Amino acid sequence: MRAAVVTAFGQPPRYQQYPDPRPAEGEVLVRVLAAGLHPRVRSGAAGTHYTSDQTLPLVPGFDGVGRTPENTRVFFGGLKAPNGSMAEYIAIPADQLVPLPDGVDDIMVAAAMNPAVSAWLALTHRAELKPGEHVLILGATGNAGQMAIQLARLLGAGTITAAGRNAQALAKLPALGADHAVSLDTDDDTVARRLAQAAANADVVVDYLWGHPTEVALAALTSARTDAAHRLRWVHVGAMAGPTIALPGATLRKADVDFRGSGQGSVSPAGMRAAHRDLADRLPTAGLTIDTLTMPLRDVESAWTANTPTGTRIVLVP
Ligand SMILES: NC(=O)c1ccc[n+]([C@@H]2O[C@H](COP(=O)([O-])OP(=O)(O)OC[C@H]3O[C@@H](n4cnc5c(N)ncnc54)[C@H](OP(=O)(O)O)[C@@H]3O)[C@@H](O)[C@H]2O)c1
């Protein structure tokens, strides 16, 4: 078959011949229809994701939409390196296949499921968001942040504060359901003041940034709460702004902050599969929107280096 193949970490994949997958016991051969180029796919292909075992060559791709030999259209996720979804075929355990409802578009599903699942797991499984609770999303301008806004609204959040640095993308977030849009693209004192105004009494933070913006937001919120003992559930999902934070001990004494992460490991494979099924069921009525750019898989090398606007997800089609 033809596939995108990484032979050296740090280099884009090349479109070339790759051995056909041979399904093992319990696996199904799926013809791939579409696969999203998510940050998770890039870090896997670069050997920098925390699950990477450094095996080369590898076919990148973490999930996608495909057809089974019985002609069922499915979403599949949670692929393990080195055999990813940027190929004509994959072999995958049958229990990782999620039949797709009619009427949902292949490209939309391939683009949206990864960022949507990140938000869904953070809001439901990890934060256990209740209707009426207030949510702050850090890094809301990206695909995952935009999904977090839409899903928090769907789950009945009270107010939703969306924070990000890209002005053009930030301006679009109220239309997705954000009550407040806070720019992170200014000095720390201004950011802290605006976050405190908009989200001092947040119940849940969904954090795609970490690093310095998280330090600023954490200090702002924990200093401004009406009731410092009212629990703030802070869910770390992504690290766009940095892999670490400095956490003053006093922060944990002066307010009730509960940190948890959401990702492969902190959520079990069964929990991930359940989230895929939950979301797939909701797709026909959820009205989720995402900007996409579809490219043929043979152009994977240029897709890798394409300069797309923030919030646009590339989808590759074999
Ligand atoms: N744990 C999980 O289950 C899970 C699942 C999916 C995604 N993730 C992670 O979540 C993160 C976001 O994913 P995504 O799909 O939304 O990616 P994305 O669509 O590429 O968006 C990333 C966003 O982050 C913004 N950004 C980058 N650096 C920033 C900074 N220093 N300060 C403020 N904003 C910054 C970018 O805006 P600019 O235009 O300003 O650069 C962009 O809007 C990634 O780290 C990804 O790996 C985790």
The ligand as an SDF file (V2000), in Angstrom:
LIG
                    3D

 48 52  0  0  0  0  0  0  0  0999 V2000
   -4.3770   15.3520   26.4500 N   0  0  0  0  0  0  0  0  0  0  0  0
   -5.2010   15.1580   25.4320 C   0  0  0  0  0  0  0  0  0  0  0  0
   -6.0630   14.2850   25.4520 O   0  0  0  0  0  0  0  0  0  0  0  0
   -5.1020   16.0650   24.2370 C   0  0  0  0  0  0  0  0  0  0  0  0
   -5.9050   15.8530   23.1120 C   0  0  0  0  0  0  0  0  0  0  0  0
   -5.8650   16.7850   22.0460 C   0  0  0  0  0  0  0  0  0  0  0  0
   -4.9620   17.8480   22.1150 C   0  0  0  0  0  0  0  0  0  0  0  0
   -4.1510   17.9680   23.1940 N   0  0  0  0  0  0  0  0  0  0  0  0
   -3.1700   19.0540   23.2910 C   0  0  0  0  0  0  0  0  0  0  0  0
   -3.8740   20.2760   23.4150 O   0  0  0  0  0  0  0  0  0  0  0  0
   -3.1110   21.3260   22.8290 C   0  0  0  0  0  0  0  0  0  0  0  0
   -3.9920   22.1030   21.8520 C   0  0  0  0  0  0  0  0  0  0  0  0
   -4.4000   21.2400   20.8060 O   0  0  0  0  0  0  0  0  0  0  0  0
   -5.1920   21.8370   19.5600 P   0  0  0  0  0  0  0  0  0  0  0  0
   -5.7390   20.7100   18.8060 O   0  0  0  0  0  0  0  0  0  0  0  0
   -6.0880   22.9330   19.9890 O   0  0  0  0  0  0  0  0  0  0  0  0
   -3.9820   22.5120   18.7290 O   0  0  0  0  0  0  0  0  0  0  0  0
   -4.0840   23.6740   17.6580 P   0  0  0  0  0  0  0  0  0  0  0  0
   -5.3680   23.5940   16.9230 O   0  0  0  0  0  0  0  0  0  0  0  0
   -2.8060   23.6220   16.9040 O   0  0  0  0  0  0  0  0  0  0  0  0
   -4.1460   25.0120   18.5160 O   0  0  0  0  0  0  0  0  0  0  0  0
   -3.1280   25.4180   19.3540 C   0  0  0  0  0  0  0  0  0  0  0  0
   -3.4690   26.8340   19.7960 C   0  0  0  0  0  0  0  0  0  0  0  0
   -2.5700   27.2140   20.8210 O   0  0  0  0  0  0  0  0  0  0  0  0
   -2.2330   28.5760   20.5960 C   0  0  0  0  0  0  0  0  0  0  0  0
   -0.9490   28.8650   21.2450 N   0  0  0  0  0  0  0  0  0  0  0  0
    0.2440   28.3300   20.9730 C   0  0  0  0  0  0  0  0  0  0  0  0
    1.1650   28.7920   21.8240 N   0  0  0  0  0  0  0  0  0  0  0  0
    0.5180   29.6590   22.6450 C   0  0  0  0  0  0  0  0  0  0  0  0
    0.9290   30.4800   23.7380 C   0  0  0  0  0  0  0  0  0  0  0  0
    2.1930   30.4940   24.1430 N   0  0  0  0  0  0  0  0  0  0  0  0
   -0.0080   31.2410   24.3460 N   0  0  0  0  0  0  0  0  0  0  0  0
   -1.2970   31.2480   23.9200 C   0  0  0  0  0  0  0  0  0  0  0  0
   -1.7440   30.4780   22.8990 N   0  0  0  0  0  0  0  0  0  0  0  0
   -0.8370   29.7000   22.2760 C   0  0  0  0  0  0  0  0  0  0  0  0
   -2.2130   28.7100   19.0870 C   0  0  0  0  0  0  0  0  0  0  0  0
   -2.4730   30.0460   18.7430 O   0  0  0  0  0  0  0  0  0  0  0  0
   -1.4910   31.0030   17.9420 P   0  0  0  0  0  0  0  0  0  0  0  0
   -2.1710   31.2360   16.6270 O   0  0  0  0  0  0  0  0  0  0  0  0
   -1.4470   32.1860   18.7970 O   0  0  0  0  0  0  0  0  0  0  0  0
   -0.1610   30.2970   17.7890 O   0  0  0  0  0  0  0  0  0  0  0  0
   -3.3840   27.8460   18.6790 C   0  0  0  0  0  0  0  0  0  0  0  0
   -4.5800   28.5910   18.6520 O   0  0  0  0  0  0  0  0  0  0  0  0
   -1.8890   20.6610   22.2050 C   0  0  0  0  0  0  0  0  0  0  0  0
   -0.8280   20.7510   23.1310 O   0  0  0  0  0  0  0  0  0  0  0  0
   -2.3200   19.2210   22.0530 C   0  0  0  0  0  0  0  0  0  0  0  0
   -1.2340   18.3280   22.0350 O   0  0  0  0  0  0  0  0  0  0  0  0
   -4.2080   17.1150   24.2550 C   0  0  0  0  0  0  0  0  0  0  0  0
  1  2  1  0
  2  3  2  0
  2  4  1  0
  4  5  1  0
  4 48  2  0
  5  6  2  0
  6  7  1  0
  7  8  2  0
  8  9  1  0
  8 48  1  0
  9 10  1  0
  9 46  1  0
 10 11  1  0
 11 12  1  0
 11 44  1  0
 12 13  1  0
 13 14  1  0
 14 15  2  0
 14 16  1  0
 14 17  1  0
 17 18  1  0
 18 19  2  0
 18 20  1  0
 18 21  1  0
 21 22  1  0
 22 23  1  0
 23 24  1  0
 23 42  1  0
 24 25  1  0
 25 26  1  0
 25 36  1  0
 26 27  1  0
 26 35  1  0
 27 28  2  0
 28 29  1  0
 29 30  1  0
 29 35  2  0
 30 31  1  0
 30 32  2  0
 32 33  1  0
 33 34  2  0
 34 35  1  0
 36 37  1  0
 36 42  1  0
 37 38  1  0
 38 39  2  0
 38 40  1  0
 38 41  1  0
 42 43  1  0
 44 45  1  0
 44 46  1  0
 46 47  1  0
M  CHG  2   8   1  16  -1
M  END
$$$$
